[in-house]
Amino acid sequence: MKDLRRYLVLKYIQYLVLSSSNPVSTVLGLLGSLYTMILLQSAKVSFKSTAVLISSLAKADILVSISVVSEVVVWAFDVRISSSAFASALLQNLLTANVHISCLLLSCVAFEAYLITFLPTESRRLRTVKNARVTSRIIWILVMAECALLQTDDLLKASTTSAPTHSLSILLFHFSSVAAALLRSLSYFLGILLRIVNVYIYYKIFFSMSNR
């Protein structure tokens, strides 16, 4: 459990403290996720709801691995991609999806820690493995749907060299552009809100444990 706590601290620093990712935090995060996935296979680890959320958090770094491996392959073998704009947008959207999934899962872990600290008996029915799995799946589905919408918007922008002439094309282009802009704005404000909420939760937990 100490290793899992260290992993959570690493992820909190990577996604909720640092303003942007950097190579050092990315490599440490990937190594930590790999170690965590191996650790969670051990029979010594009690697979409770928190472990389910942490497992899903570690799997989210698969999206980062895809982006890193793709860039290494292109650089090492001088691979030419027919649609570089599409590939570049896809890799960027996968990284964005990883950040959003990780932030939401970390917030779920923080909320569960709050329930364990202040409402251990009352929240026992909520803190189940089944609920944790459902929550993880919902987060993955919502964020991947966001990724698909952003990728569609980037594809339409890249493929439209001139102003669309057909009414259906104009409607589709306008809808994807507005929806993508709203999603980016929502993600930005939600990210700020999650940082504030996480700081508040751990502030309450820290002082509660100190008083005890």
Number of C-alpha atoms within 10 A of each C-alpha: 11 7 12 18 11 12 21 20 12 17 23 18 14 22 21 22 12 11 9 10 12 10 8 9 17 17 14 15 21 18 14 21 25 15 15 20 16 11 16 17 12 10 8 9 12 12 14 13 19 19 19 21 22 26 22 22 25 23 19 23 25 17 17 23 16 14 19 15 11 15 14 13 11 12 11 9 8 9 12 9 11 8 9 10 14 18 16 14 18 20 19 16 22 24 23 20 24 23 23 23 24 27 23 20 23 23 19 19 22 21 16 21 17 17 19 16 14 13 12 14 10 11 13 11 9 13 17 14 16 13 14 24 16 11 17 21 13 12 18 21 13 14 20 19 13 21 22 16 18 23 22 19 23 20 16 17 15 13 11 11 8 7 9 13 8 9 9 10 14 12 12 15 18 13 13 19 19 13 15 20 14 12 15 14 12 11 15 11 10 15 18 11 12 16 16 12 15 21 15 13 17 15 11 15 19 11 10 12 9 8 7 5
